[in-house]
Amino acid sequence: MTDYGHDLLFGAFITPSSRAPESVVALTQRAERAGLDLATFQDHPYQPAFLDTWTLLSYLAARTEHIRLAANVLNLPLRQPAVLARSAASLDLLSGGRVEVGLGAGGFWDPIVAMGGTRLTPGEAVTGLSEAIEILRGIWDTGATQRLVVDGTVHRVAGAKRGPAPAHDISIWVGGLKPRMLRLIGRQADGWLPTLAYLGGLQQIADANATIDAAAQEAGRDPTQIRRMLNIGGRFSESGSEHLFVGPVAQWVDQLTSLVLEHGISAFILGGDDPRSITTFGEEVAPAVRELVRSERSSSGTRACAGLAP
């Protein structure tokens, strides 16, 4: 059993449709009213059916009050890291500390190149992600006395001014499944953000956790610093099912609680644009899971980490 002790987060993964922009805003506001912690959005800058994700996040920050906002995940090959760092810090300041950064190394290379990006090999993409994280943290580090220099092979800065500092310690969550990405997460990231549908099963979560933990320890980090997250999909129904997240609220609660206590997952982001499901997830599922996990942790003596920090 693995429980890393993080506070629990629940969120929505909303389609950033350019055909119905006000519906995207309304779903985000509904997620906030339902008590969800996060509203997240995919980032495909080459896709005209989607709103530009960074513009959307900025607009939503002004149309909401409490919910935190993040890309799930940003398309790094089309998001220059030093500019992204300042964009994230600026929006974090304007929103009162409600921005987190999800990053992806890229994958759909033909449309990326069509938009002016550079085609990278898998190894180059991972290297670029590592360099980008260094640049992001370096720009945010206003306590450093020297200008930022990162002489990377994919991303580089040569004496960039630092700042502004964000309103809070922005978390960097990375999506990825392969061993090299998992090791990068262990060395540098604040969280692992995979999608359940792309995992081969629960054993893959355990194996990935082991890889992340080993890399963290090799880098001198405490593995419990790294939040384990999960994008999920499903359907609420009156009758039970043998499938994950297809059934009544009580079944969802049991399955999510098991993922927390046995697999270390502490953030669940529900995909889909059904307003009733978003409300049920926030108002019924999330409080019940929190209460069960709190009770189990109290019995076992596991201490929960406070706040959103990784």
C-alpha positions in Angstrom: 0.0 0.0 0.0 1.2 3.5 -0.9 -0.4 6.7 0.5 1.9 9.7 0.1 -0.3 11.7 2.4 -1.2 14.7 0.2 -4.4 16.6 0.7 -7.0 15.5 -1.8 -7.9 17.6 -4.9 -10.9 17.2 -7.2 -11.2 18.9 -10.5 -12.9 19.0 -13.9 -11.3 18.5 -17.4 -13.4 20.7 -19.6 -13.3 20.8 -23.4 -12.2 24.3 -24.5 -14.5 24.4 -27.5 -14.3 27.5 -29.7 -17.8 26.8 -31.0 -19.4 27.4 -27.6 -17.1 29.6 -25.5 -19.8 30.7 -23.1 -20.6 27.1 -22.3 -16.9 26.6 -21.4 -17.2 29.5 -19.0 -20.5 28.2 -17.6 -19.1 24.7 -16.9 -16.1 26.2 -15.1 -18.4 28.3 -13.0 -20.5 25.3 -12.2 -17.4 23.4 -11.2 -16.5 26.2 -8.8 -20.1 26.2 -7.4 -19.9 22.5 -6.9 -16.8 22.9 -4.7 -14.2 21.5 -7.0 -10.6 22.6 -6.5 -9.5 22.7 -10.1 -10.7 23.5 -13.6 -8.3 22.2 -16.3 -8.2 22.3 -20.1 -6.3 20.6 -22.9 -3.8 22.6 -24.9 -3.6 22.1 -28.7 -2.7 25.4 -30.2 -2.9 24.0 -33.8 -6.5 23.0 -33.3 -9.0 25.7 -34.4 -11.9 23.8 -32.8 -10.4 24.8 -29.4 -10.0 28.1 -27.8 -6.4 29.1 -27.1 -5.8 27.7 -23.7 -3.7 30.4 -22.2 -6.2 33.1 -23.3 -9.0 31.0 -21.9 -7.3 30.6 -18.5 -6.8 34.3 -18.3 -10.4 35.0 -19.1 -11.7 32.4 -16.7 -9.5 33.9 -13.9 -11.6 37.0 -14.2 -14.9 35.1 -14.3 -14.3 32.9 -11.3 -13.3 33.6 -7.6 -11.9 30.5 -5.9 -11.3 27.6 -8.3 -7.7 27.0 -9.4 -6.9 26.9 -13.1 -4.4 24.8 -15.1 -3.7 23.4 -18.6 -3.9 19.7 -18.8 -1.3 19.9 -20.2 0.5 22.8 -22.0 1.9 22.0 -25.4 5.5 23.0 -24.6 6.9 22.9 -28.2 4.6 25.8 -29.0 5.0 27.6 -25.6 8.3 29.4 -25.2 9.4 28.6 -21.6 10.7 32.0 -20.5 7.6 33.8 -21.9 5.4 31.1 -20.3 7.1 31.6 -17.0 6.2 35.3 -17.0 2.7 34.6 -18.3 2.0 32.1 -15.5 3.5 34.4 -12.8 1.5 37.4 -14.1 -1.8 35.4 -14.1 -1.1 34.0 -10.7 -0.6 37.5 -9.3 -3.8 38.8 -11.1 -5.9 35.8 -9.9 -4.7 35.8 -6.3 -2.6 32.7 -6.6 -4.9 30.4 -8.5 -2.7 29.2 -11.3 -0.9 25.9 -11.7 1.2 24.7 -14.6 0.7 21.3 -16.3 3.3 20.5 -18.9 3.6 18.0 -21.8 6.6 17.3 -24.0 4.5 17.3 -27.2 3.4 14.5 -29.4 1.5 15.5 -32.5 4.5 16.7 -34.4 3.0 17.3 -37.9 0.5 20.0 -36.7 3.2 21.3 -34.3 5.5 21.8 -37.2 2.7 23.3 -39.3 2.3 26.0 -36.6 6.0 26.8 -36.7 7.3 24.5 -34.0 10.4 22.3 -34.3 10.0 18.6 -34.7 11.8 16.8 -31.9 12.8 13.2 -31.3 11.4 11.6 -28.2 14.7 12.1 -26.4 14.9 15.7 -27.5 11.4 16.3 -26.3 12.2 15.0 -22.8 15.4 17.1 -22.7 13.4 20.1 -23.7 10.9 19.6 -21.0 13.7 19.3 -18.4 15.2 22.5 -19.7 11.9 24.3 -19.6 11.3 23.4 -16.0 14.7 24.8 -15.1 13.8 28.0 -17.0 10.4 28.3 -15.4 11.7 28.0 -11.9 14.7 30.3 -12.7 12.4 33.1 -13.9 10.2 32.7 -10.8 13.3 32.8 -8.5 13.5 36.5 -7.8 15.8 35.9 -4.8 18.7 35.0 -7.1 21.2 37.9 -7.6 22.3 37.0 -11.1 20.4 36.9 -14.4 19.2 33.5 -15.6 21.4 31.5 -17.9 20.3 28.0 -19.1 22.4 26.8 -22.0 20.1 24.0 -23.1 20.0 22.1 -26.4 16.3 22.7 -27.0 15.5 25.7 -24.8 18.0 28.3 -23.6 18.1 31.7 -22.1 21.2 33.9 -22.0 21.0 36.3 -19.1 17.2 36.7 -18.8 15.9 39.0 -16.1 14.1 37.2 -13.3 10.6 37.9 -12.2 7.9 38.6 -11.5 7.6 36.1 -8.6 4.2 34.4 -8.6 1.7 35.0 -5.8 2.3 31.4 -4.6 4.6 28.5 -5.3 3.2 27.4 -8.6 3.1 23.6 -9.0 4.6 22.0 -12.1 2.6 18.9 -13.0 3.9 16.7 -15.9 2.0 14.3 -18.1 3.9 11.3 -19.2 4.0 7.5 -19.1 7.4 6.3 -20.4 10.4 5.6 -18.1 12.4 8.6 -19.1 9.5 11.0 -18.5 8.8 9.3 -15.1 12.4 9.7 -14.1 12.3 13.4 -15.0 9.2 13.8 -12.9 11.0 12.2 -10.0 14.0 14.5 -10.4 12.2 17.8 -11.2 8.4 18.0 -11.2 5.9 18.6 -8.4 3.4 16.1 -9.7 2.6 13.3 -12.2 -0.5 13.8 -14.3 -1.4 10.8 -16.4 -4.8 9.8 -17.9 -6.4 6.6 -16.7 -7.5 5.6 -20.2 -3.9 5.5 -21.4 -2.7 3.3 -18.5 -2.5 -0.4 -18.9 -4.1 -1.0 -15.5 -3.5 -0.3 -11.8 -0.2 -2.2 -11.9 1.2 0.4 -14.2 0.4 3.0 -11.6 2.4 1.0 -9.0 5.3 0.5 -11.4 5.3 4.2 -12.4 5.3 5.2 -8.7 8.3 3.0 -8.1 10.2 4.6 -11.0 9.3 8.1 -9.8 10.3 7.3 -6.2 13.6 5.8 -7.2 14.5 8.9 -9.4 13.5 11.2 -6.6 15.7 9.5 -4.1 18.6 9.5 -6.5 18.2 13.2 -6.9 18.1 13.7 -3.2 14.4 14.4 -3.1 11.7 13.0 -0.8 9.3 11.0 -3.0 6.4 12.2 -0.9 7.0 15.7 -2.3 5.6 14.6 -5.6 1.9 14.5 -6.0 0.3 11.7 -8.0 -2.7 12.7 -10.0 -5.2 11.1 -12.4 -7.4 12.2 -15.2 -10.5 10.0 -15.1 -13.7 9.4 -17.1 -16.9 7.6 -16.2 -20.6 7.6 -15.8 -22.9 7.8 -12.8 -25.7 5.3 -12.8 -28.1 3.7 -10.3 -26.8 0.2 -10.8 -23.3 -1.0 -10.0 -20.7 -2.2 -12.5 -17.4 -4.1 -12.5 -15.8 -1.2 -14.3 -14.0 1.7 -12.7 -16.2 4.8 -12.4 -19.3 3.3 -13.9 -22.0 3.1 -11.3 -23.6 4.9 -8.3 -21.9 7.5 -6.2 -21.1 5.0 -3.4 -19.1 2.8 -5.9 -17.2 5.9 -7.1 -16.4 6.8 -3.5 -15.0 3.3 -2.7 -12.9 3.1 -5.9 -11.4 6.6 -5.5 -10.7 5.9 -1.8 -8.9 2.7 -2.8 -6.8 4.7 -5.3 -5.8 7.1 -2.6 -4.8 4.6 0.0 -3.4 1.8 -2.1 -1.9 3.7 -5.1 -1.0 7.1 -3.8 -3.3 9.1 -6.1 -4.3 12.4 -4.4 -5.9 14.4 -7.2 -8.7 13.2 -9.5 -9.8 15.3 -12.5 -13.0 14.3 -14.2 -13.2 14.5 -17.9 -16.4 15.4 -19.7 -18.7 18.3 -20.2 -21.9 17.0 -18.5 -22.9 19.6 -15.9 -24.8 17.1 -13.8 -21.7 14.9 -13.5 -19.6 17.8 -12.6 -22.0 18.8 -9.8 -22.3 15.2 -8.5 -18.5 14.8 -8.5 -18.0 18.0 -6.5 -21.0 18.0 -4.2 -21.4 14.2 -3.4 -18.3 12.2 -4.4 -15.5 14.6 -3.3 -16.8 15.2 0.3 -17.4 11.5 0.9 -13.9 10.5 -0.4 -12.3 13.1 1.8 -14.2 11.9 4.9 -13.3 8.2 4.2 -9.6 9.0 3.6 -9.5 11.2 6.7 -10.9 8.4 8.8 -8.5 5.8 7.4 -5.5 8.1 7.8 -6.5 8.9 11.3 -6.6 5.2 12.1 -3.3 4.4 10.5 -1.5 7.6 11.7 -0.8 8.9 8.2 -0.5 12.7 8.3 -2.0 14.6 5.3 0.0 17.4 3.7 -1.7 20.7 3.9 -2.6 23.0 1.0 -2.1 22.7 -2.7 1.7 22.7 -2.6 3.2 19.4 -3.8 
